[in-house]
Amino acid sequence: MKLSPAQLEQFETEGWLFLPECFDAEEIALLRREAEVINRLDREEVWREKSGVARTAFAAHTYNEAYRRLAAHPRLVEPVMQLLDGPVYMHQNKINAKAAFDGEVWQWHQDYGTWQRDDDMPEPRAMNIALFLDEVTAVNGPLFIVPKSHKAGTLEAGHDLETTSYPLWTLDRETVKRLADAGGIVAPQGKAGSVLMFHSNIVHASPPNISPWPRTIVYLSLCHVDNHIRRFQRAEWIAHRDFTPIEPLGDDCLRDLARADAPAGAAATQAAE
């Protein structure tokens, strides 16, 4: 899948791009079912809220066949290759869940701020592309984005080790207010199957989900292969060390799996280990 000149210009100007309903109901049903299996696993890659519900499942593409295929899906990988102007590798892969009633906050931050400080990634030649597994609405913890904030570069940040279940390099309130006063705040919403792309220096956050509806998003953090990390202090399943360029699979790779007469659920997960 290729982005149009208008889409490329919007990403350059705004720092983000929303593509509604890129994946169909059959593909989403498969991914949602497998995410439920993954979130029940007792694995170190599955991080949980203080309440015990799943918050983030890292590196599912290394032990689940559906997510292995998603990690090389052309509708996700090719637009990022286009924007980063070359081959990419998987820096990070995660399923972020905001459980109904119990989904916690993600503080204001830039992803590249963490990748630079923790992983020694040389430049912000990396970005996120996110797939909605549930409908994202105004009430179930949507992502908040400050448009154009990527133009501010990599900002000063503090290491928050206490507020949430996952450590973040977070921005202070004065910085967020200054940027939001200039660019506003948007909360991209859409049906399951929609895709959100955003620059690694875009300022973003998400509120708690106290609604009765879950909100799960899969994030592929892709980096240009020449820009790979130099520091390996975080677990390999958080910051990957395989810099092999991703070769996009065929467009029907998920549909083929969904239609195959292979065991589903836990059996499919075990087969990919």
Secondary structure, 3 states (H helix, E strand, C coil): CCCCHHHHHHHHHHCEEEECCCCCHHHHHHHHHHHHHHHCCCCCCEEECCCCCEEEEECHHHCCHHHHHHCCCHHHHHHHHHHHCCCEEEEEEEEEEECCCCECCEEEECHHHHHHHHHCCCCCCEEEEEEECCCECCCCCCCEEECCHHHHCCCCCEEECCCCCCCEEECCHHHHHHHHHHHCCECCCECCCCEEEEECCCEEEECCECCCCCEEEEEEEEEEHHHCCCCCCCCCCCCCCCCCCCCCCCCCHHHHHHHCCCCCCHHHHHHCC
